Every structure is written in structure tokens, then in C-alpha cells.
Amino acid sequence: MDTTISRRSFVALASGSALAAASLAQAQAHAQGGAQGGEAAKAPAPLPQGAGFYRFSLGSFRCVSLGDAEFELPTRPTWGQPGSLDEADIAAALSYDFKKADAVRAYVQPLLIDTGSARILIDTGNGPRPDGTGKPVSRLRATLAAAGYQPSDIDVVVLTHLHGDHTGGLTDTDGTELMPKARYALHKDELAFWSGPNPDLSKTPNLPEGWKQNIVAGAKKAADLITPRAMQVADNDQVVPGVRVLHMPGHTPGLIALEVSDGGSQLLVANDLMHHDTLSLRRPLMPVMFDADIELGAKTRAKFLEKAASDKALVFSYHMPFPAIGRVRAEAGAFAWVADGWRW
Ligand SMILES: [Zn+2]
């Protein structure tokens, strides 16, 4: 998904770093009369959270879920067909999971995979782009450092697609490349689609025109930046040994998931096959306006969820609640996200 415009009610929960002070100040300003009004004014200002990263292993691979950002997204028109009964259905699904109906909380978590011989970063987070209050929101640098890595350690950046909430961290606040030595792996159709003269977004009729322009401009900028060191991949290619590409078109033409395997262990990196831990699973076929082709997006999502559920696969997914690791369960004619517990 792309959140350039819709991100609005950012709640700062920062790590113990330079970013913490800025984010805390932002949270305080927000709490003292921000978008949440009277209710927020009564609440104490949030204090910084922990380090914001979560390590786990997969065979001999070391993996780190890197907390980058969180934001609220308006439920409508993001999900459902305007003028349909979808609105009541969305509200019912959210209420069942104890969530409010008008906006949903989404999270942003790049994933680092250290295979021992290569360090791969999957998607780059929101980056220093401003949120609705004009403040930058990204903790990637801080959480990467807290986990013991520098941007210069990254050998390959895999971009699952070129929406801004996945490419924002390609550059630093001054526009310079954050990982100047890395190669950029992405699906060949993704680069071709956004690099073309007029990326066709006619199959997502609910997406407002201004948002379309914003998404296209952001993707073109990212495509220009990465092209000189782009490594174009196709379905079933290995980015590095143990990291295999799965082409999942719909959300964008070149969206990919990844199958990461080592020593008999396996992880599916689903990223934008899911955008929300309730709606993407409980209503997988409902149109999502950020899907460049809403029909194909829904079909691909449902097919992926069905396979993940029947395989009982361990799944990492970028927009799920931190640390974004869990499994998919078939439930009540649809699916549910079953989060994996924190392990020390
Ligand atoms: Zn996204």
C-alpha cells in the first residue's frame, strides 16, 4: 500500500536513539491538541518504547524484524466498493476483532536476513518522507543500528514493489542513497510498469486521482534511483541461495513474495499480500484501492492465504503488528492472522 497522503494519526513510540527525542516531541505535540482531540489531551504523552527490533533464526540464517513506522489509514475508501453493503461488513469484521470502524492501524517492518555470506534487506520502510503533520516518520536507521547493523552492511535490497512505504528508506533525509553499495532486486515487471510513460492504474477505480499521481511520482523516482544497480528477477529466481522469488501480481504488476529456506526451516515473506491483520484476512476478496488491479489483487491474496493456511507456513508480513511473524488459519469461510509469540 502507499500511505503518502493517508497517514495522519501517527503515534510516536520511539526507540532509545536520536530519533526518540524527535518522535517524542512529535507525540507530545500531537497529544496536546492533535487529531485525536479531547480524548488524547487527557492521556499522558507516550514514552519511548524498547529497541524496536526482533531477532529470530531460520536454520543458520539470522533474521531481524525492524520496526520502522505505524500509521492510521482511513478504512473507507481504502477497502470495499463505494455504495455497497461493504461498509457494514467492514465494520462487523473490525468490531469482531475489537477494532474501531473508521480507521485501521497499519505497521511498517522491513526484514533483514543475514545468511552469513550476504545481508539482505527486504523493503526499506517509510523513509524520511513527512507524515500528515509534516514530521518525518521512520526508525529504520535507529532499529538497524540497535540490531548491530549499518546501512553500509547491506549487500542486497529486495524491493517487493515500488510503493512509497516500501521505497521511502532508499534515501536519507538529504536525498542521498542510504545503502550506496547495495544491489536492488525487484521483479522485472515492476520496474517496467513504473518506468513506462503512463503506468495504467485504470483497474483501481476507487483510488482518487491525486493519490494516483502521488503513487506514480513516488514509484518513478524510486525506479530512477535504483535502475543503475537494479537486479531484475522473475518468478522462482533465487536472489541469493535460500531466498526464492514468488511472483504475486495484483497489488502491483511485479509484486513479489519470498520463500526463505535454510536447514529444513522455511519462512514466507508475504508483505503486501496483506495490509491489515483483520481486513486482509477476514475479507480477502474485498477490493482494496491500493491494488493496481483490484480483481487480480483479491484473487492473488486469497490464493496465497489458502496455500499459507493449508501448509501451516510461518509467515512474515510487512504491515502486520510488530514483529509481524505469524501463521494464517482458515476460519469461518475466510482466514485469521495468528501471531507468533515473542521469544527471548
Ligand atoms: Zn505497503
Residues whose N, C-alpha, C, O or C-beta is under 5 A from the ligand:
A	BS01	ZN	M1 D2 D165 D272
